[in-house]
């Protein structure tokens, strides 16, 4: 309530300053009025988004998985572009990010990548990005400069608090160790510190190769596995889907949540909310908040319908 009352007080002061600016001729009054209106507008915008982040696990950290679709180098480059977009967005939001597993592309980009976002309501924001993302552009890898369409999938899971219990039996796990293919110097390449864990009953596979310590990699991989199994069971219980894997649509035409068109014109369109943004470069540089807000409003309205 205090936060809301502070905003009401600020609005009252802005209205008084508006009258002063109208009656006087001091340009400094008009400048101050503009600054305070803009600041209040941003505060209200952030406050509105926070009020929509009340679902279970919204406040938790996020585990995000990006997978390149069919199309080889084109799709792998697109997956890396999405990774860059999310990491730049996370930096602007003040989230801590950590890439825990990355499989490089054959020539460029990445085939798949898993990263963590740590910060208040990281999952609440990132859940809006789960789905298929489509890119249309002139390919930098095509000598004939033809237009190409690429797809990549993004899936986000909440990192569960330690007090939430998920029953994972040791006999249901297959644990493999291997040498890391990522950065880390000679030490990483000499030792089998990377961990891959397969949960046999569900077929879920997670891996981590970011840390030099096999123990740390196993702990991170188990935390990711715990979150994915929890999310799977939760969706089953809610009868909204039978399983996360069945929910994953084919990475192809007709199933995308958002299209990024860079040629013959520049436009990013969210197919759920119908929001369109012509400043494509700005969005790819991490300016995602308008799309996140529109998605949260969409989810709020859909929930009220139910």
ChimeraX attribute file (.defattr): number of C-alpha atoms within 10 A of each C-alpha:
attribute: neighborCount
match mode: 1-to-1
recipient: residues
	/A:1	6
	/A:2	7
	/A:3	8
	/A:4	11
	/A:5	10
	/A:6	11
	/A:7	16
	/A:8	13
	/A:9	10
	/A:10	15
	/A:11	15
	/A:12	12
	/A:13	13
	/A:14	18
	/A:15	13
	/A:16	12
	/A:17	17
	/A:18	17
	/A:19	10
	/A:20	15
	/A:21	18
	/A:22	11
	/A:23	9
	/A:24	11
	/A:25	10
	/A:26	11
	/A:27	10
	/A:28	10
	/A:29	15
	/A:30	16
	/A:31	11
	/A:32	15
	/A:33	20
	/A:34	13
	/A:35	11
	/A:36	16
	/A:37	15
	/A:38	11
	/A:39	12
	/A:40	16
	/A:41	13
	/A:42	12
	/A:43	12
	/A:44	13
	/A:45	13
	/A:46	13
	/A:47	13
	/A:48	14
	/A:49	18
	/A:50	17
	/A:51	9
	/A:52	15
	/A:53	17
	/A:54	12
	/A:55	8
	/A:56	9
	/A:57	18
	/A:58	21
	/A:59	19
	/A:60	20
	/A:61	26
	/A:62	30
	/A:63	28
	/A:64	25
	/A:65	19
	/A:66	24
	/A:67	24
	/A:68	29
	/A:69	24
	/A:70	16
	/A:71	13
	/A:72	17
	/A:73	20
	/A:74	25
	/A:75	26
	/A:76	28
	/A:77	23
	/A:78	26
	/A:79	29
	/A:80	23
	/A:81	16
	/A:82	22
	/A:83	24
	/A:84	15
	/A:85	19
	/A:86	24
	/A:87	22
	/A:88	20
	/A:89	19
	/A:90	21
	/A:91	13
	/A:92	12
	/A:93	14
	/A:94	13
	/A:95	19
	/A:96	14
	/A:97	19
	/A:98	14
	/A:99	17
	/A:100	19
	/A:101	25
	/A:102	22
	/A:103	15
	/A:104	17
	/A:105	19
	/A:106	11
	/A:107	12
	/A:108	16
	/A:109	21
	/A:110	24
	/A:111	24
	/A:112	22
	/A:113	20
	/A:114	23
	/A:115	22
	/A:116	26
	/A:117	27
	/A:118	19
	/A:119	17
	/A:120	16
	/A:121	20
	/A:122	25
	/A:123	26
	/A:124	26
	/A:125	23
	/A:126	23
	/A:127	21
	/A:128	20
	/A:129	21
	/A:130	17
	/A:131	20
	/A:132	26
	/A:133	25
	/A:134	24
	/A:135	20
	/A:136	20
	/A:137	19
	/A:138	16
	/A:139	16
	/A:140	13
	/A:141	14
	/A:142	11
	/A:143	7
	/A:144	9
	/A:145	11
	/A:146	11
	/A:147	14
	/A:148	17
	/A:149	19
	/A:150	27
	/A:151	26
	/A:152	27
	/A:153	25
	/A:154	24
	/A:155	20
	/A:156	25
	/A:157	25
	/A:158	28
	/A:159	27
	/A:160	21
	/A:161	12
	/A:162	8
	/A:163	6
	/A:164	10
	/A:165	10
	/A:166	14
	/A:167	9
	/A:168	13
	/A:169	8
	/A:170	9
	/A:171	8
	/A:172	12
	/A:173	16
	/A:174	12
	/A:175	15
	/A:176	12
	/A:177	17
	/A:178	14
	/A:179	15
	/A:180	24
	/A:181	15
	/A:182	17
	/A:183	12
	/A:184	13
	/A:185	10
	/A:186	8
	/A:187	12
	/A:188	20
	/A:189	17
	/A:190	10
	/A:191	15
	/A:192	17
	/A:193	23
	/A:194	28
	/A:195	28
	/A:196	18
	/A:197	20
	/A:198	17
	/A:199	19
	/A:200	12
	/A:201	8
	/A:202	12
	/A:203	11
	/A:204	15
	/A:205	17
	/A:206	21
	/A:207	24
	/A:208	27
	/A:209	30
	/A:210	25
	/A:211	21
	/A:212	18
	/A:213	16
	/A:214	18
	/A:215	13
	/A:216	17
	/A:217	22
	/A:218	23
	/A:219	14
	/A:220	20
	/A:221	23
	/A:222	19
	/A:223	17
	/A:224	25
	/A:225	22
	/A:226	20
	/A:227	20
	/A:228	22
	/A:229	19
	/A:230	20
	/A:231	18
	/A:232	18
	/A:233	16
	/A:234	16
	/A:235	15
	/A:236	14
	/A:237	11
	/A:238	9
	/A:239	10
	/A:240	10
	/A:241	15
	/A:242	15
	/A:243	17
	/A:244	17
	/A:245	12
	/A:246	8
	/A:247	12
	/A:248	15
	/A:249	13
	/A:250	14
	/A:251	20
	/A:252	17
	/A:253	11
	/A:254	10
	/A:255	16
	/A:256	20
	/A:257	18
	/A:258	22
	/A:259	20
	/A:260	23
	/A:261	19
	/A:262	17
	/A:263	14
	/A:264	10
	/A:265	11
	/A:266	15
	/A:267	17
	/A:268	24
	/A:269	18
	/A:270	18
	/A:271	13
	/A:272	13
	/A:273	17
	/A:274	13
	/A:275	14
	/A:276	17
	/A:277	16
	/A:278	15
	/A:279	12
	/A:280	18
	/A:281	14
	/A:282	12
	/A:283	20
	/A:284	19
	/A:285	16
	/A:286	19
	/A:287	19
	/A:288	19
	/A:289	15
	/A:290	13
	/A:291	22
	/A:292	18
	/A:293	20
	/A:294	18
	/A:295	21
	/A:296	22
	/A:297	16
	/A:298	14
	/A:299	16
	/A:300	13
	/A:301	11
	/A:302	10
	/A:303	9
	/A:304	7
	/A:305	7
	/A:306	5
